[in-house]
């Protein structure tokens, strides 16, 4: 089965700030846009940020995983191991506040992976991860 790019549209309450974040912090190439949305090449996938008025009662929901509070929902991509390390260093240099700092899960076990979580300026949770052996992406 060939891997096709996904399409994801997410709400943002500050289009200009999020546009800058995805373009300048994450390095995503900008595509089409209007005054209400912006298209990005999100690591080979199509991400669209859509303006939505900020909700007064939105709270970050989390579930416990490995003793850490993982935000739900969240999205992101699986990167090559070295690309993950480079992105983690880049984000640290941009003073990104991590929800979960970059770390290694399942070290020395099936599914060993690096992972990190942070928020975009509108509070959308992102997870980037990488597998020591990408063939173990779905391993049990």
Buried (B, 14 or more C-beta within 10 A) or exposed (E): EEEEEEEEEBBBBBBEEBBEBBBEBBEBEEEEBEEEBBBBBBBEBBBBBBBEEEEEEEEEEBEEEEEBBBBEEBBBBBBEBEBBBEBBEEBEEEEBEBBBEBBEBBEEEEBBBBBBBBBBBBBBBBBBBBBBEEEBEEEE
